[in-house]
Amino acid sequence: MTDSKVESVKKDSAQPDGSRRKFLKGSLAAAGGVAAGTTIVGAPYVNAQSPIVLKMQTAWGGGNIWNDFAREYVDRVHSMSGGRIQIDLLPAGAVVKAFQVMDAVSDGVLDIGHDVPVYWYGKNKAASLFGTGPVWGGDANNMLAWWYAGGGRELYRELTQDIMGLNVVGMFGFPMPSQPFGWFKDADVTTVQDIQGLKYRTVGLAADLLQEMGMAVAQLPGGEIVPAMERGVIDAFEFNNPSSDSDFGAQDVAKNYYLGSYHQASESFEWLFNRDMLESMDDDLQAILMHAVEATSTSNTASALDRYSADLEALQTESGVTVHRTSDEILAAQLEAWSTLIPTLEEDSFMRRVMESQKEWVERTVFYELMNQPDLQLAYEHFFPGRLNM
């Protein structure tokens, strides 16, 4: 036996027994071995091993469209692994609450989590920079590209593993459309004065931003928003998109929906993997778990564009919701509020490095995007005259 084979055997023997966490290397060769000279044509390989079953929980209620998006990941992993990996998908609250997913994955209570970084903002404010931080000019597609190609992934690993000591590996996918300013009972929310003192739900650094603008902010998980609105705990709120918002009944407690905002304009989903679980897998299964995120990002984007637009129409035509465009005055005030907050955020050396990395990326890449992209509104109005009400 060569030295490399000895090392391979040693490596395998050190893995957990029972193969929930580890497939035996070479199983394909063993299962496919036949007597010399024997030819089998068209006989499929049958994996005799029991599948690895992983527990995955989302931060979304059972009826939320985002659980459908998480299911797209589960289906792809099952297909790409040939059934060797099966994922038990659970909604928020099945094992832990929505804001506890990160800790549960790190502790091994869950194998995989599906959430957004801002949901563990309470553990470290820097989490919010990975999706709900200052808007430098790039959208979610641009900031997801920063995560993969501009140094964001390395900074995220430094935060979660080195600074916070968490036993996780994270992946990002599905660049979300800019989140609406949200739901208001009043149809006349056009000036900064109109929002003064309003009790408003948002999360992460967006809470700091809106407080800077004079709102009284409560940070609540999605499932608690409508009850809080009904009890008068909050006066207005945002969550994310027309489908998720209508899924939990936003249209039943408010009828004015303001689209477009700088408070959360560059967020993506976060897939969290328990590091011990992931590193115990054979290389090909690790690759499937990780690269399935990239595949799911594309499918989620298509599903979101289809569903969000259809559900926005339904909110207008079936639920009596009036859709508004957030005013330029409020948008400009949001940018000024970000500028006020940034010096305070920069007092933390890690947060300063993250923001410097983002600004360097955006200055180069968004210059290209803005210079290169034609005016799509002009094209839309040419073919659909009078459709926009901006």
C-alpha positions as CSV (number, residue, x, y, z in Angstrom):
1,M,0.0,0.0,0.0
2,T,1.4,3.4,-1.0
3,D,1.9,6.2,1.5
4,S,-0.9,8.2,-0.1
5,K,-3.3,5.3,0.3
6,V,-2.3,4.8,3.9
7,E,-3.0,8.4,4.6
8,S,-6.4,8.1,2.8
9,V,-7.3,5.1,5.0
10,K,-6.3,7.0,8.1
11,K,-8.4,10.0,7.1
12,D,-11.4,7.8,6.5
13,S,-11.1,5.9,9.7
14,A,-11.2,9.1,11.6
15,Q,-14.6,10.1,10.4
16,P,-17.8,9.5,12.4
17,D,-19.2,5.9,12.1
18,G,-22.7,5.1,10.7
19,S,-22.2,7.3,7.6
20,R,-24.8,9.9,8.5
21,R,-21.9,12.3,8.2
22,K,-19.6,10.3,5.8
23,F,-19.9,8.1,2.8
24,L,-17.2,5.5,2.5
25,K,-14.9,6.4,-0.3
26,G,-14.7,4.0,-3.2
27,S,-18.3,2.7,-2.7
28,L,-19.0,3.1,-6.4
29,A,-16.0,1.0,-7.3
30,A,-17.0,-1.7,-4.8
31,A,-20.6,-1.8,-5.8
32,G,-19.7,-1.8,-9.5
33,G,-17.0,-4.6,-9.3
34,V,-17.7,-7.7,-11.5
35,A,-15.8,-10.8,-12.3
36,A,-13.0,-10.5,-14.9
37,G,-14.3,-10.7,-18.4
38,T,-17.9,-10.1,-17.5
39,T,-19.7,-7.3,-19.3
40,I,-22.9,-5.7,-18.0
41,V,-24.6,-3.3,-20.5
42,G,-26.9,-0.6,-19.2
43,A,-27.0,-1.8,-15.6
44,P,-27.4,1.3,-13.4
45,Y,-25.4,1.7,-10.3
46,V,-27.5,1.2,-7.2
47,N,-26.3,2.9,-4.0
48,A,-26.8,0.3,-1.3
49,Q,-25.8,2.8,1.4
50,S,-28.5,4.5,3.5
51,P,-28.8,8.2,2.6
52,I,-27.4,10.9,4.8
53,V,-30.3,12.8,6.3
54,L,-29.7,16.4,7.3
55,K,-31.9,18.7,9.3
56,M,-32.5,22.1,7.8
57,Q,-34.6,24.9,9.3
58,T,-35.6,28.2,7.8
59,A,-36.3,31.5,9.5
60,W,-39.7,31.7,7.7
61,G,-43.2,30.6,8.7
62,G,-44.6,27.6,7.1
63,G,-46.8,29.5,4.7
64,N,-44.1,31.9,3.5
65,I,-43.0,31.8,-0.1
66,W,-39.4,31.6,1.1
67,N,-40.0,28.1,2.3
68,D,-40.8,27.3,-1.3
69,F,-37.5,28.8,-2.3
70,A,-35.7,26.7,0.4
71,R,-37.5,23.7,-1.1
72,E,-35.8,24.4,-4.5
73,Y,-32.5,24.0,-2.7
74,V,-33.6,20.7,-1.1
75,D,-34.8,19.3,-4.4
76,R,-31.5,20.2,-6.2
77,V,-29.3,18.6,-3.5
78,H,-31.4,15.4,-3.6
79,S,-31.2,15.3,-7.4
80,M,-27.5,16.2,-7.7
81,S,-26.5,13.7,-5.1
82,G,-28.6,10.9,-6.6
83,G,-30.5,10.6,-3.3
84,R,-27.3,10.2,-1.2
85,I,-28.3,13.3,0.7
86,Q,-31.8,13.9,1.9
87,I,-32.8,17.1,3.7
88,D,-35.6,17.3,6.2
89,L,-36.8,20.9,5.7
90,L,-38.5,22.6,8.6
91,P,-40.1,26.1,9.0
92,A,-39.3,28.6,11.7
93,G,-40.2,27.4,15.2
94,A,-40.0,23.7,14.4
95,V,-36.7,23.5,16.3
96,V,-35.7,27.1,17.2
97,K,-37.1,30.6,16.7
98,A,-36.3,32.6,13.6
99,F,-33.6,34.7,15.2
100,Q,-31.9,31.6,16.7
101,V,-31.0,29.8,13.5
102,M,-27.4,30.9,13.5
103,D,-26.7,29.6,17.0
104,A,-28.6,26.3,16.4
105,V,-26.4,25.6,13.3
106,S,-23.2,26.5,15.1
107,D,-24.1,24.3,18.0
108,G,-25.1,21.3,15.7
109,V,-28.7,21.4,16.7
110,L,-29.4,22.0,13.0
111,D,-27.2,20.9,10.1
112,I,-28.3,23.7,7.8
113,G,-30.0,27.0,8.3
114,H,-31.7,29.3,5.8
115,D,-32.0,32.9,6.8
116,V,-30.5,36.4,6.3
117,P,-27.5,37.7,8.2
118,V,-29.5,40.6,9.7
119,Y,-31.4,38.0,11.8
120,W,-28.3,37.6,13.9
121,Y,-27.5,41.3,14.0
122,G,-28.0,41.1,17.8
123,K,-24.9,39.0,18.1
124,N,-22.7,41.4,16.1
125,K,-23.7,44.6,14.2
126,A,-21.3,43.8,11.4
127,A,-23.8,41.0,10.3
128,S,-26.0,43.8,8.8
129,L,-23.2,44.9,6.4
130,F,-23.7,41.7,4.5
131,G,-27.1,42.8,3.1
132,T,-28.7,45.6,5.0
133,G,-26.0,48.1,5.3
134,P,-25.3,51.4,3.6
135,V,-26.3,51.5,-0.1
136,W,-23.2,52.7,-2.0
137,G,-25.0,52.5,-5.3
138,G,-24.9,48.8,-6.0
139,D,-28.0,46.7,-6.0
140,A,-28.3,43.1,-4.6
141,N,-26.9,41.6,-7.7
142,N,-23.8,43.8,-7.5
143,M,-23.3,43.1,-3.8
144,L,-23.7,39.4,-4.3
145,A,-21.0,39.6,-6.9
146,W,-18.9,41.5,-4.2
147,W,-19.4,38.5,-1.9
148,Y,-18.2,36.0,-4.5
149,A,-15.5,38.0,-6.3
150,G,-14.7,41.2,-4.4
151,G,-13.6,39.9,-1.0
152,G,-16.9,39.7,0.8
153,R,-16.8,36.0,1.3
154,E,-13.4,36.2,3.0
155,L,-14.6,39.0,5.3
156,Y,-17.7,37.0,6.1
157,R,-15.6,34.0,7.1
158,E,-13.4,36.2,9.3
159,L,-16.4,37.6,11.1
160,T,-18.2,34.3,11.7
161,Q,-15.3,32.0,12.4
162,D,-12.4,34.2,13.6
163,I,-14.1,37.1,15.4
164,M,-17.3,35.4,16.6
165,G,-15.9,31.8,17.0
166,L,-18.9,30.3,15.3
167,N,-18.8,26.7,14.0
168,V,-20.4,27.6,10.7
169,V,-19.7,27.9,7.0
170,G,-21.9,30.3,5.1
171,M,-23.0,30.7,1.4
172,F,-25.0,33.5,-0.1
173,G,-27.6,33.3,-2.9
174,F,-30.7,34.9,-4.4
175,P,-30.0,38.6,-4.7
176,M,-33.3,40.2,-3.5
177,P,-35.0,43.1,-5.2
178,S,-34.8,46.3,-3.1
179,Q,-37.2,46.0,-0.2
180,P,-40.3,48.3,-0.1
181,F,-40.4,51.1,2.3
182,G,-43.5,49.3,3.6
183,W,-47.1,49.3,4.7
184,F,-48.8,52.4,6.1
185,K,-52.4,53.2,7.0
186,D,-52.0,56.7,5.8
187,A,-51.9,57.3,2.0
188,D,-50.0,60.6,2.4
189,V,-46.5,59.5,3.4
190,T,-44.4,61.8,1.2
191,T,-42.3,64.0,3.4
192,V,-39.9,63.3,6.3
193,Q,-42.3,65.1,8.6
194,D,-45.0,62.5,7.7
195,I,-43.0,59.7,9.4
196,Q,-41.9,61.5,12.5
197,G,-42.7,59.4,15.6
198,L,-44.3,56.5,13.7
199,K,-43.8,53.1,15.4
200,Y,-42.2,51.1,12.6
201,R,-40.9,47.5,12.2
202,T,-37.6,46.8,10.5
203,V,-34.4,44.9,11.4
204,G,-30.7,45.4,11.6
205,L,-28.9,48.6,10.7
206,A,-32.1,49.7,8.9
207,A,-33.4,50.2,12.5
208,D,-30.6,52.6,13.2
209,L,-31.3,54.3,9.9
210,L,-35.0,54.9,10.4
211,Q,-34.5,55.9,14.0
212,E,-32.1,58.6,12.7
213,M,-34.9,59.8,10.5
214,G,-37.3,60.1,13.5
215,M,-39.2,56.8,13.5
216,A,-39.6,54.7,16.6
217,V,-38.4,51.2,15.6
218,A,-39.2,47.7,16.8
219,Q,-37.3,44.7,15.5
220,L,-39.7,41.8,15.1
221,P,-39.6,38.5,13.2
222,G,-42.0,38.3,10.2
223,G,-44.5,36.1,12.0
224,E,-45.1,38.8,14.7
225,I,-45.7,41.8,12.4
226,V,-49.4,41.6,11.8
227,P,-50.4,40.8,15.4
228,A,-48.2,43.8,16.5
229,M,-50.0,46.0,13.9
230,E,-53.4,44.8,15.1
231,R,-52.5,45.6,18.8
232,G,-51.2,49.0,17.9
233,V,-47.6,48.0,19.0
234,I,-46.5,49.4,15.6
235,D,-48.1,51.9,13.1
236,A,-46.3,50.8,10.0
237,F,-43.8,48.1,8.9
238,E,-41.7,46.6,6.1
239,F,-40.9,42.9,5.6
240,N,-39.6,42.2,2.2
241,N,-41.7,41.7,-0.9
242,P,-45.3,41.5,-2.2
243,S,-45.5,37.7,-1.9
244,S,-44.1,37.3,1.6
245,D,-46.1,40.4,2.8
246,S,-49.4,39.1,1.4
247,D,-48.7,35.6,2.8
248,F,-48.9,36.8,6.4
249,G,-51.7,39.2,5.7
250,A,-50.1,42.6,5.5
251,Q,-53.0,43.8,3.3
252,D,-55.5,43.1,6.1
253,V,-54.0,45.7,8.4
254,A,-52.8,48.4,6.0
255,K,-53.8,49.4,2.4
256,N,-51.0,51.7,1.3
257,Y,-47.8,50.0,0.0
258,Y,-44.8,52.1,-0.7
259,L,-42.2,50.5,-3.0
260,G,-38.6,51.5,-3.3
261,S,-36.3,52.2,-0.4
262,Y,-32.6,52.5,0.6
263,H,-33.0,50.9,4.0
264,Q,-32.5,47.3,2.7
265,A,-31.5,47.4,-1.0
266,S,-28.8,44.8,-1.4
267,E,-29.8,41.7,0.6
268,S,-29.4,38.0,-0.3
269,F,-30.3,34.7,1.4
270,E,-27.8,33.1,3.7
271,W,-27.3,29.3,3.8
272,L,-25.6,28.3,7.0
273,F,-23.8,24.9,7.3
274,N,-22.5,23.3,10.5
275,R,-18.8,23.2,9.9
276,D,-18.2,19.8,11.4
277,M,-21.0,18.3,9.4
278,L,-19.8,19.9,6.2
279,E,-16.2,19.0,6.6
280,S,-17.0,15.4,7.5
281,M,-18.6,14.9,4.0
282,D,-16.7,13.5,1.1
283,D,-15.5,16.2,-1.3
284,D,-18.1,15.6,-3.9
285,L,-21.0,15.8,-1.4
286,Q,-19.5,19.0,0.1
287,A,-19.4,20.4,-3.4
288,I,-23.0,19.5,-4.0
289,L,-24.2,21.2,-0.8
290,M,-22.3,24.3,-1.6
291,H,-22.8,24.7,-5.4
292,A,-26.5,23.8,-5.1
293,V,-26.7,27.3,-3.4
294,E,-25.5,28.9,-6.7
295,A,-28.0,26.8,-8.7
296,T,-30.8,27.7,-6.4
297,S,-29.9,31.3,-6.5
298,T,-30.8,31.3,-10.2
299,S,-34.1,29.4,-9.7
300,N,-35.1,31.6,-6.8
301,T,-34.5,34.7,-8.9
302,A,-36.8,33.4,-11.6
303,S,-39.5,32.3,-9.1
304,A,-39.4,35.6,-7.3
305,L,-39.8,37.7,-10.4
306,D,-42.8,35.6,-11.4
307,R,-44.5,35.4,-8.0
308,Y,-43.7,38.9,-6.7
309,S,-45.1,40.6,-9.8
310,A,-48.2,38.5,-9.9
311,D,-48.9,39.0,-6.2
312,L,-48.4,42.7,-6.5
313,E,-51.1,42.8,-9.1
314,A,-53.4,40.7,-6.9
315,L,-52.8,43.0,-3.9
316,Q,-54.1,45.9,-6.1
317,T,-56.9,44.1,-7.9
318,E,-58.2,41.8,-5.2
319,S,-57.3,43.3,-1.9
320,G,-57.8,47.0,-2.6
321,V,-54.1,48.0,-1.9
322,T,-52.8,51.2,-3.4
323,V,-49.2,51.0,-4.6
324,H,-47.1,54.1,-4.2
325,R,-43.6,55.0,-5.2
326,T,-41.5,56.2,-2.2
327,S,-40.9,59.9,-2.6
328,D,-37.6,61.4,-3.6
329,E,-37.6,63.4,-0.4
330,I,-37.7,60.3,1.8
331,L,-35.1,58.5,-0.4
332,A,-32.7,61.5,-0.2
333,A,-33.2,61.7,3.5
334,Q,-32.4,58.0,3.8
335,L,-29.1,58.6,2.0
336,E,-28.3,61.5,4.3
337,A,-29.1,59.3,7.3
338,W,-26.7,56.6,6.1
339,S,-24.0,59.3,5.8
340,T,-24.7,60.3,9.4
341,L,-24.4,56.7,10.6
342,I,-21.3,55.6,8.7
343,P,-18.7,57.5,10.9
344,T,-20.0,55.8,14.0
345,L,-20.0,52.4,12.2
346,E,-16.4,53.0,11.1
347,E,-15.3,53.2,14.7
348,D,-15.3,49.4,14.6
349,S,-12.2,48.4,12.7
350,F,-13.7,45.3,11.1
351,M,-16.8,47.2,10.0
352,R,-14.6,49.9,8.5
353,R,-12.7,47.3,6.5
354,V,-15.9,45.8,5.2
355,M,-17.3,49.1,4.1
356,E,-14.0,50.1,2.5
357,S,-14.1,46.9,0.5
358,Q,-17.6,47.4,-0.6
359,K,-17.0,51.0,-1.6
360,E,-13.9,50.1,-3.6
361,W,-15.9,47.4,-5.4
362,V,-18.9,49.5,-6.1
363,E,-17.0,52.5,-7.4
364,R,-15.5,50.4,-10.2
365,T,-18.3,48.0,-11.0
366,V,-21.3,50.3,-10.7
367,F,-19.6,52.9,-12.9
368,Y,-19.5,50.2,-15.6
369,E,-23.1,49.1,-14.9
370,L,-24.6,52.6,-15.0
371,M,-22.6,53.7,-18.0
372,N,-23.4,50.6,-19.9
373,Q,-27.1,50.1,-19.1
374,P,-29.7,51.8,-21.3
375,D,-32.7,53.6,-19.7
376,L,-35.1,50.6,-19.2
377,Q,-37.8,52.9,-18.0
378,L,-37.8,54.7,-21.3
379,A,-38.2,51.4,-23.1
380,Y,-41.0,50.2,-20.8
381,E,-42.9,53.4,-21.3
382,H,-42.5,53.2,-25.1
383,F,-44.2,49.8,-25.2
384,F,-46.6,50.1,-22.3
385,P,-47.5,53.8,-22.3
386,G,-49.4,55.0,-19.2
387,R,-48.7,51.8,-17.2
388,L,-46.3,53.4,-14.7
389,N,-47.6,55.8,-12.0
390,M,-44.5,57.3,-10.7
